[in-house]
Amino acid sequence: MEGRLPLVLVLFLVVAQSSAGYRPLEQYHSDGRYSSREGAGRRYVDHFLDYAEAATDHETSDLAYYEPQRFGKSTFDVTEYGAVGDGRTDSSNAFLRAWDDLCGATGGRPTLVIPHGKEFLLSPLSFKGPCKSKNLWIQLQGTLVAPGSMNAWDDNNKEKWIQFMQVNGLTIYGGGQIDGQGKIWWDYCQEDKQIQALSFHSCNNLRVSGLQHVNSQKNHISINGCNDVDISHLKITAPEESPNTDGIDISASNHLHIHDSFIGTGDDCVAINGFSSYINISRVLCGPGHGISIGSLGKGGAYETVEEVHVEDCTFKGTMNGARIKTWKGGRGYARKISFERIRMINAGNPIIIDQTYVNRMAAASTDEEYVEISNILYRDVRGATVDEKAIVLNLWAATRMHQHSAALSP
């Protein structure tokens, strides 16, 4: 038994008044620096909750609206390349032609313009780099809509709808919408056949702001192998019963800041998967959905790691889970230096849950099996109401040195 079981140290400092001890919550800056930001406080959370709820009452979110801009010869309007924008004519080739010119541009601030008031049907497509400029902009004011049939996807593009690959220094902004038309995929309900709506692979120095994203086939936004990412002022929605529709899914990425957004879907609002680190999430209203999750990690005996994840000033409303860490029995690796601070729960299930036997929790425990090690976990100032009798659920194997302080959560 000795040498096999990991030491799990979980520190709960919920509604703590002392400022001593582990204080990881910081504000991430685009230049890589961190600075303490204890002053945000409860007032901002309450204000943001009201603000984000009001935004959901309108078809067009005003979380961040940008007036169209003009950048001279460095502007590439997709309609000038043949994109029709009637919601029925496939504009994929026109978008790719405009992208080729954008990617090859060097002067000024190269900007791809997707104009307001038009709906562009796009088949699966990939925008590939590297590009000549490291300061590319996409001004999305119109609507991008996915095909209404699964036949638009073949074996060559069966996992993605809109994909960016190896594009550095990209900013996507505006008041436009991305509509995945996911219902046909939800009804099919086979996870391995579902599509990631908007994905970024190996894209560094990425900024995404001000968009609406609705009804993804699977994940709304996927971030894989990216560094230095800022995502803000988004409104991501899908029906509560839509399967696997994560809001933002992160894998093998570092130094991300997700903030000032509303995410309400049928799965995790934010999911942080293996080999990700230095993830800051702040001022996000989550719900419905499955909460903000670390993992799952270690499926099939895999070695995976997650560290330095800090969630602050967030609200969970009507979610199935709140702050969650989930790992598979038999997995290897670790999840460490993770904190949830100044969190508000409104009729949320499982407000605090750590599960080291994700999915197979009913299987018999064995001291011969390996586990993903969990350490240095902090919950502080978690308040609100839960729909469950148990506010804190810990499915832990070989857990030692547990410390729990009072929690201001009521059924």
N, C-alpha and C positions, 0 to 999 in steps of 0.2 A: 504493500500500500504506500509505503514511504517513497517519495520521489516521483509518484505518478500523478497525484492529485494536485491541481493548481491551488494556490492561495488566492482567495477571493476577498478583497477588502473593499467593502461598500460603506461609504460614509454618508448618512442622511443628515443634512443640516437644514431642515425645513422650518421656515419662519424663525430663523436664527437671528438674534440681535447682534451677536459678536461679529466683528470684522476680522477676527484672527483666523489663522489657518490658511487652507488652500483657497486661493482667489484667482481662478483662471479666466473669469469673464472679462473680455477685452473687446475693443472695437478694432476691426480690421481695416486697414487703409490700403489703397491700391498700390502704394509703393512698398508694401511688405511690412510696414511698421505696425505695432500694436500700441494702444494706449488704453488705460483703464477708463471705464465708463460706468461708474456706480451711480451716476446722477440721473440716469434716465427715469428710473422709478416707476411707481404704480400709476402716476397721473398719465403718463404717455400711453401705457397699456390700455387704460380705460378710454382715452381719447381715440386711439387707433381702432379699438373694437367698434366704437360708434361709427367711425369714418368708413371702415371696411364694410360694415353691415349696410350702411347707406349706399355704398357703391354697388352692392348686389341687387339693389332695387331697380337698376337701370340696365337697359340692353347694352349700352356702351359705358364701360368703366371710365371714370375720370380720375383714376388713381394717378395717371401721368399722361397728359396729352401734349403732343408737340405739333406746332404749326409746321406745315411743309416749308422746307428751306430750299434755297437755290445755291448751287456751288459751281456755277459756270460750266466749263468744259469737263470738269471732273464729275458731272452728274450723269447718271445712266438710268433713264426712265424706261421701265419694262414695256410700256405701251409703244415706245418708239422702236422696239425690236419685234413687234407683232403680237404682243400679249393683248388679248381681246377684253377680258374682264367682264364677261357676261355670265359667269358661273357655269357655263356649259361647254365652252370651247377650251380644249386642253392648251394651256399656255406654257407647258414645261420647256419646250425648245426655245421659246422666246426668252424665258428666264435664264436658260443656260447661255444663250448668246450674250445677253447683257452681263452675266457673271464673267464670262471670258474677258470682256472689255474692262470690267471693273478690276478683275484680278491682275490684269496687265498694266493698269494705270499706275503712274508714279507721281504726278503732280497734285498739289493741293490736298484736298480731303476726298478721295474717291467715294462716291455715294451712289448706291443703288436705290432708286425711288420706286415704291409700289404705291400708286396714288390712291387717295381717299375716294370712297364712293363706288369702287369696283370690286368684283368678286372673281378671283382667279382660280380656275380649276388646275390643279397640279397633280400629275402622275408622280410615282416615286422618282426622286432625283437626288443627286449628290453634287454639292458645291465643293470642289476640291482645290486645295492649295498645294504647295505654298504660293503666295501671291507676292508681287513685287513690292507693294506697299504694306507696311505694318500698321496702317491706320485706316482701315476700311470701315465704311458705314453702310448699314441697310436701314432705310427709312420706310417702315411698314405702316402705312395709313389705311390701306384697303384690307380685304379679307382673302386669306388663302384657304381653299377648301379641298379636301381629299376626294378621290373618286368614290362613288357610291357602290362600287362592286369590288369584291375581293379578287376578281379576275385581273385587276390592274397590276397585281403583284405577281411576279414569277419567282423562280428559284434564285435568280440573281439579286433580287432586292426584297426578299421575303421578310426582312426584319425592320426595315426603315421606311419612313415616308420622306421626310426632308432631312438631309444629313449634311453637315459641314465637317470636312476632314482636313486637318493640318492647315488651318487658316488662323494665323496669329494676328492679334491686334484688331479683332472684329468687334464692332458695336452694332447691335440690333435694337432699334428703339421706335417709338411711335405709339399711336392709339389704335393700331389695327388689331385684327383678330386672326387666329389660326384655328380652323375647324376640322377636326379629324374625322367627323361623321362615323363615330365608333360603334354605333348600335349594331351594325351587321357583324362586327367582330365580337361584341359582347354576347350576342345570341349564339355564335359559334362556340365561344367559351372554351377554347383550347389555348392554354398559355403559350405553347411553343409556336402557335400559328399567329399570334398577335403582333402588332406593329408598333414600334416606337415612333411617335409623331414627329418630334423635333429632337435631333440628336447632334451632339458635338463630340468629335473624336480627335484627340491630340490638338486641341485649339487652346493656345495660351493667350493671356491678356484679353479675356473675353468679357464683354459687357452686354447684358440683356435687360431692357427696361421698358415699362409702360405698356406691355402687350396684354391682350386677352387670349386665353387658350382654352378651348372648349372641346369636350367629347372626344378625347384621344382614343385611338384604337387600343393602346396599352399605356405605357408611360407617356405623359405629356411632354416632359423635357428630360433628356438623358445626357448626363455629363460623364464622359469616359476619358481618362488619360489627359485631363486638362489641368493647367496650373494658372493661378491668378485670375479668378472668375468673380464677377460681381453681378448678382441677379436681384432686381428690385422692381417695386411697383407693378407687380403682375397680378392678374386675376385669372386663376386657373379653376375651372369648374367641370364637373361631370356628375351624373346622378349617383346617389349614395349606393345603389345596388350594382353599379357598373364594375365588373371584375378587373382587377390588376391595373387600374387607372391611376398609378402613382402620379403625384403632382410633379415632383422633381426627384430624379433618381441619380445618385452619385456613385461612381466607381473609380478606383485607382486615380483619384484626383486630389490636389492639395491647394490650400489657401483659397477657399471659397467663402464668399459672404452672401447670404440670402437674407433679404430684409424688406420690410414695409410692403407686404404682399398679402393677398387673400388666396387661400387654397382650400377648396372643398371638393373632394372626389370620392371614389369608391374604394380607395386603398390608401397607402401612406401619403400623407401630405408631403413629407420629405423622407426619403430612404437613403441611408448612408451605408454603402457596401464596402467590401474589402479593399485594403491598401489605400485608404483615404485618410487625410490628416489635415489639421488646422482648418476646420469647418466652423464658421460662425453663422448662427441663425438668430435673427432678432426682429422683433415687431412683426410677427407673422400671425395672422388669424387662421387657424386650422379647423376645418369642420364643414360638412361631415368628412369622414375618412377614418383611417386607422392610426392617426397620430404622427408623431415624428419618431422615426425608428432608426436605431443602429442595428444593421444587419437585415436579413439574417446572415450569420457568419459560420463557416465551417461545414457547409453542406457536403455530404459525401466524403467526409474526412479531410476536406481541404484545409490548407494553412492560409489564414487570412488575418489581417490586422487593421484596426481602426484606432486612432488616437487624436487627442486634442480637438474634441468636438464640444462646442459651447453654445448652448441655447439660452436666450434671455428675452424677457419682456414679450413672451408669446402667450396666446390664448387658444385653448382647445374648447370648442363648442360642439356638443353632440357627437363626439368622436367615439369610436369603439375602444380605442386606447389613447393614452396621453403620451407620456415620455417613456419610450420602450427600448429595451436592449434585448435582442433575440439571437441565440446561437444554437447550433446543432450539437447534439451529443455525438462524440467521436471526432469532432472537428479539432483543429489545432490553431494556435496563434493567440491573439489577445485583443481586448477592447479596453482602453485605459485613458485616464485623464479626460473624463467626460463630465460635463456639468449642465444642470438645468436650473436656472435662477429666475426669480420673479415671474412665475408661471401662474396663469389663471385658468381654472377649470370651470366650465359651465355645463352641467349635466353630462360629464364625460365618463365613459367606462374605463376601468383599469387606469386610473390617473398615473400611477407609477408601477411599472412592471419590468422585471428582469427575468428572462426565461432562458435557462441554459439547456432546455430540452425541447426546443421549438419543434413543433409538429409531432415528434415522437415522445411527448412527455409522459405517456402512459406506459412506455416500455420500462422494464425493470432496470434499476440502476446497477451499474457494475463498476467496481473500483479499478478494473482493468482497462476501462475505456478512457480515452483522452477527452479533454474539454477545452474549449476556448477560454483562456484566462481572462477574468474581469477584475479590474483594480482601479482605485482612485476615481470613484464615482461620487459626484456631489449633487444633492438636491437641496435647494434652499429657497425659502419663501414661495412655497407652492400652496395656493389657496383656491377655494371654490367648493363646488358641489359635484358629487359623483352619483351615478345611477346604480352603482354596485355597493354591496355591503362592505366589501374590502377595498380600501383606497390604495393599499400597497400590496402587490402580489410579487413574491419572490420564489421562483422555481429554480433553486440553486443546488448544485451538487458540490460537496467539498468546500462549503463556504465557512470561513472562520473570521473572527474579529469583526463582527457586525455591530455597528453603532447606529441607533435610530433615535432621533429627537422628535418632538411633537410636530404634528401635521395639522394644518387648518383646513381639513376637508370634511364635508358632511354629506350623508346620503340624502 
